[in-house]
Amino acid sequence: MSHRKVLEPHLARKLALAALAVAMLNAPPIQAQAQAQASAQSVATPKFEVASVKPSKDCGASGGSAGGEKSGGVSPSPGRLHVCATLHDLIGDAYVAYADGRTNRTRQARLSGAPLSGGPAWVGSDRYLIDAKPERAASQEMMHGPMMQAILEERFHLKIRRETREVPGYALTAAKGANRLQRFQEGSCLLVDLTQFPTPPAPPGQKNCLNGVFAGTGQNRIFQAQGISLDRFSSLIGWAVDRPVFDKTGIPGLFDFHLEFAPDEATPTLTDPTLPPAQPSDEPAGPSLFAAIQELGLKLEPARGPKEFLVIDHVERPSAN
């Protein structure tokens, strides 16, 4: 017993020394790994070598622009950023559509995925012409996303944050009885990678799946999609009803959709008065979107749920170049 008592402190000291040695040996690699990660992040996001930001009244109205300049979105000029848009649209690109340097169509590009809140009225009215040259090669998605964030925060002194609020919307649920959803048939078309824009063309003899398209036919509208989940379907339908739709069906898998319906007050984005009027047609009006969804064995019910907002805490008009 006494011999064991003598050995225990000695053994404890040996174990402590061994643990210290292991820690000392492991410390440099861990530190080096952290430094490498930080370095990789700084290398991953290039910067603009020079950037011009000017107010502009001559670059066209929303949805188009004069002189080949584009309102938001990916500009056509290779190797540099050239865009004319409101700050509202620039924020939509920088923090939503291309936030991570890739196309983010899963959130329905622009601010439909994250509405903008706060800020003065000129954020949505004044237009700015931005011409910038990157210090090294960068994709248009990278320039309109992370690199644009840097311009907005430096030149507009923009301070922005994300905030989740509970808002009214609709819950997509499964009606009683068997659903009549059409399961996606593997190989019938090529599934689309939503992070790639534009979508790469399909190989000869094959076709890409439709990712969700609203089209007009007479006084009706058609929604078509192939190989999408019910969560994605909910997101797209949310655009039509102008409210978030939350998938509460609990049904997994991919499906094909073909809905024909008549637009009404419940689908305001499809009855926008600024859109071309429907062509006269002898074709009878279809059911409402809600009724067409019920024919699939699903239903839309009023509900509240979380929605993400972008909140402007501070912004200033940019100073002269």
VENDAFEN-V199504 format. One record per residue. N is the residue number from 1. PHI is phi as a letter, one per 20 degrees, with the letter a starting at -180 (999 if undefined). OMEGA is omega in whole degrees, 0 to 359 (NA if undefined). Layout:
n | phi | omega
N | PHI | OMEGA
N | PHI | OMEGA
This chain:
n | phi | omega
1 | 999 | 181
2 | f | 179
3 | f | 179
4 | f | 179
5 | f | 179
6 | f | 183
7 | f | 186
8 | g | 178
9 | f | 180
10 | f | 179
11 | f | 180
12 | f | 179
13 | f | 180
14 | f | 180
15 | f | 180
16 | f | 179
17 | f | 179
18 | f | 179
19 | f | 179
20 | f | 180
21 | f | 178
22 | f | 180
23 | f | 180
24 | f | 180
25 | f | 183
26 | e | 185
27 | g | 182
28 | g | 179
29 | f | 180
30 | f | 179
31 | f | 180
32 | f | 180
33 | f | 179
34 | f | 179
35 | f | 179
36 | f | 179
37 | f | 179
38 | f | 179
39 | f | 180
40 | f | 180
41 | f | 180
42 | f | 179
43 | f | 185
44 | f | 181
45 | d | 178
46 | f | 180
47 | c | 176
48 | e | 177
49 | f | 177
50 | b | 181
51 | b | 177
52 | d | 178
53 | c | 183
54 | c | 171
55 | f | 182
56 | b | 176
57 | d | 187
58 | d | 183
59 | d | 169
60 | n | 179
61 | e | 180
62 | g | 179
63 | n | 178
64 | a | 181
65 | b | 182
66 | e | 174
67 | m | 177
68 | n | 178
69 | f | 186
70 | d | 179
71 | e | 183
72 | m | 175
73 | m | 182
74 | e | 181
75 | f | 186
76 | e | 185
77 | f | 181
78 | f | 173
79 | n | 179
80 | b | 179
81 | e | 178
82 | b | 187
83 | b | 175
84 | c | 186
85 | a | 172
86 | f | 177
87 | f | 177
88 | g | 181
89 | f | 179
90 | f | 178
91 | f | 179
92 | g | 178
93 | f | 189
94 | f | 187
95 | d | 180
96 | c | 189
97 | f | 183
98 | c | 189
99 | g | 182
100 | d | 179
101 | n | 177
102 | c | 176
103 | f | 182
104 | d | 181
105 | f | 179
106 | f | 178
107 | d | 180
108 | l | 185
109 | h | 185
110 | m | 189
111 | e | 176
112 | f | 178
113 | e | 181
114 | b | 183
115 | g | 182
116 | e | 182
117 | c | 178
118 | n | 179
119 | n | 180
120 | f | 184
121 | f | 184
122 | f | 177
123 | g | 181
124 | d | 183
125 | d | 182
126 | f | 181
127 | d | 183
128 | c | 176
129 | e | 181
130 | d | 178
131 | c | 186
132 | b | 180
133 | d | 181
134 | f | 179
135 | f | 174
136 | b | 185
137 | g | 179
138 | b | 179
139 | f | 176
140 | f | 179
141 | f | 178
142 | f | 181
143 | f | 180
144 | e | 181
145 | d | 184
146 | g | 182
147 | f | 175
148 | f | 177
149 | g | 180
150 | f | 178
151 | f | 183
152 | f | 182
153 | f | 180
154 | e | 187
155 | e | 179
156 | e | 183
157 | l | 184
158 | f | 171
159 | c | 187
160 | c | 179
161 | b | 177
162 | d | 182
163 | b | 179
164 | e | 179
165 | c | 175
166 | e | 185
167 | c | 175
168 | f | 179
169 | a | 179
170 | c | 172
171 | d | 173
172 | e | 183
173 | c | 177
174 | e | 178
175 | f | 179
176 | f | 182
177 | n | 183
178 | f | 176
179 | f | 180
180 | d | 178
181 | f | 179
182 | e | 181
183 | f | 177
184 | f | 178
185 | e | 181
186 | g | 179
187 | n | 180
188 | f | 175
189 | a | 182
190 | e | 179
191 | f | 185
192 | e | 174
193 | e | 186
194 | f | 178
195 | e | 180
196 | d | 178
197 | b | 356
198 | f | 180
199 | f | 179
200 | g | 179
201 | f | 179
202 | f | 176
203 | f | 179
204 | g | 179
205 | n | 179
206 | c | 179
207 | b | 176
208 | f | 175
209 | f | 174
210 | f | 185
211 | e | 182
212 | p | 185
213 | c | 170
214 | e | 180
215 | c | 180
216 | d | 173
217 | b | 185
218 | m | 180
219 | e | 181
220 | d | 175
221 | c | 178
222 | c | 172
223 | d | 179
224 | c | 176
225 | b | 179
226 | c | 174
227 | m | 178
228 | d | 178
229 | e | 177
230 | f | 175
231 | f | 177
232 | f | 177
233 | g | 179
234 | f | 180
235 | f | 181
236 | f | 178
237 | f | 177
238 | g | 176
239 | f | 183
240 | f | 182
241 | e | 177
242 | m | 174
243 | b | 178
244 | f | 176
245 | d | 184
246 | d | 180
247 | f | 179
248 | d | 184
249 | f | 185
250 | m | 182
251 | d | 180
252 | e | 174
253 | o | 181
254 | d | 187
255 | c | 172
256 | d | 182
257 | c | 170
258 | b | 181
259 | d | 173
260 | d | 186
261 | b | 178
262 | d | 178
263 | f | 179
264 | b | 183
265 | f | 179
266 | e | 178
267 | c | 188
268 | f | 181
269 | f | 179
270 | e | 176
271 | c | 180
272 | g | 182
273 | f | 179
274 | e | 179
275 | e | 177
276 | g | 181
277 | f | 178
278 | f | 180
279 | f | 177
280 | g | 183
281 | b | 174
282 | e | 181
283 | f | 181
284 | f | 178
285 | f | 180
286 | e | 177
287 | f | 174
288 | f | 177
289 | g | 180
290 | f | 180
291 | f | 179
292 | f | 177
293 | f | 179
294 | f | 178
295 | f | 177
296 | e | 183
297 | n | 177
298 | c | 175
299 | b | 176
300 | d | 180
301 | c | 177
302 | g | 182
303 | b | 174
304 | d | 181
305 | a | 184
306 | f | 173
307 | b | 182
308 | e | 177
309 | c | 168
310 | e | 184
311 | d | 177
312 | e | 176
313 | e | 181
314 | b | 176
315 | b | 177
316 | c | 172
317 | f | 183
318 | f | 176
319 | f | 180
320 | f | 181
321 | f | NA
